[in-house]
Amino acid sequence: MTDIQKNIAAVRSSLPDGVELVAVSKYHPAEDILEAYECGQRVFGESHEQELVHKYDALPKDIVWHFIGHLQSNKVKYIAPFIAMIEAVDSMKLLKEINRQAEKHNRTIDVLLELHIAEEATKYGFSLDDCREMLTQGEWREMKGVRICGIMMMATYTDNEEQIAKEFTLAKDFFNEVKQQYFADAPYFKQCSWGMSNDYMIAAQCDSTMVRVGTKIFGERIY
Ligand SMILES: *Cc1c(COP(=O)(O)O)cnc(C)c1O
């Protein structure tokens, strides 16, 4: 086994059953992704559309690609033909454009709504109130090209595990509220995407269904 394969096995074995591992491969070469692929990993996360398109072209077509970064509306068209999930929808404008591009390709693209809960001012995402407002307003109900499958967020980057757990719990409570109010009859609305290399074990304890782990698998990124 290679180091990458050992790391994947270690992360997988520490996750509860049913938690999906998204291997975050941004800034790592296609060969590294293949190593992970060869030990059964299929879901990969990328955050730059150009890099993703190159990797999509070069790699096996049964890879399930998640776009996890901030996506500009004018870039949606590059990934719309093949992207499985866009995790970080942070505006109505972006949601509309994903819908438009998906319809062009006769697809339905799964998306998550990104919440801004962390303390850092630089992180993208809806405030809880803006997200509520968007859902109440209801335009999303007419969008046949997108399927809202849950919530995504990043916790504050800190050593304070209590704070991290508090933020994940807040996200979970919000997920439950939204599920009950808008998606009670939608079995696909079930994803809680939180947890990265430094906090995925806390995330798993706070009901995450999807963790996005990069460094722990592929090593430090060289930007
Ligand atoms: C880069 C990135 C990750 C992975 O971070 P690591 O600390 O390397 O595990 C997860 N989620 C998002 C949104 C990212 O941009």
The ligand as an SDF file (V2000), in Angstrom:
LIG
                    3D

 15 15  0  0  0  0  0  0  0  0999 V2000
   -9.5490   22.4060    1.0770 C   0  0  0  0  0  0  0  0  0  0  0  0
  -10.8950   22.1340    1.6340 C   0  0  0  0  0  0  0  0  0  0  0  0
  -11.1370   21.0200    2.4670 C   0  0  0  0  0  0  0  0  0  0  0  0
  -10.0650   20.0440    2.9060 C   0  0  0  0  0  0  0  0  0  0  0  0
   -9.2360   20.6280    3.8500 O   0  0  0  0  0  0  0  0  0  0  0  0
   -8.1100   19.7660    4.6190 P   0  0  0  0  0  0  0  0  0  0  0  0
   -7.8110   20.5890    5.8210 O   0  0  0  0  0  0  0  0  0  0  0  0
   -6.9580   19.6350    3.7060 O   0  0  0  0  0  0  0  0  0  0  0  0
   -8.7200   18.4500    4.9640 O   0  0  0  0  0  0  0  0  0  0  0  0
  -12.4330   20.8050    2.8940 C   0  0  0  0  0  0  0  0  0  0  0  0
  -13.4530   21.6320    2.5580 N   0  0  0  0  0  0  0  0  0  0  0  0
  -13.2540   22.7090    1.7790 C   0  0  0  0  0  0  0  0  0  0  0  0
  -14.3940   23.5790    1.4520 C   0  0  0  0  0  0  0  0  0  0  0  0
  -11.9820   22.9960    1.2980 C   0  0  0  0  0  0  0  0  0  0  0  0
  -11.7970   24.0860    0.5290 O   0  0  0  0  0  0  0  0  0  0  0  0
  1  2  1  0
  2  3  1  0
  2 14  2  0
  3  4  1  0
  3 10  2  0
  4  5  1  0
  5  6  1  0
  6  7  2  0
  6  8  1  0
  6  9  1  0
 10 11  1  0
 11 12  2  0
 12 13  1  0
 12 14  1  0
 14 15  1  0
M  END
$$$$
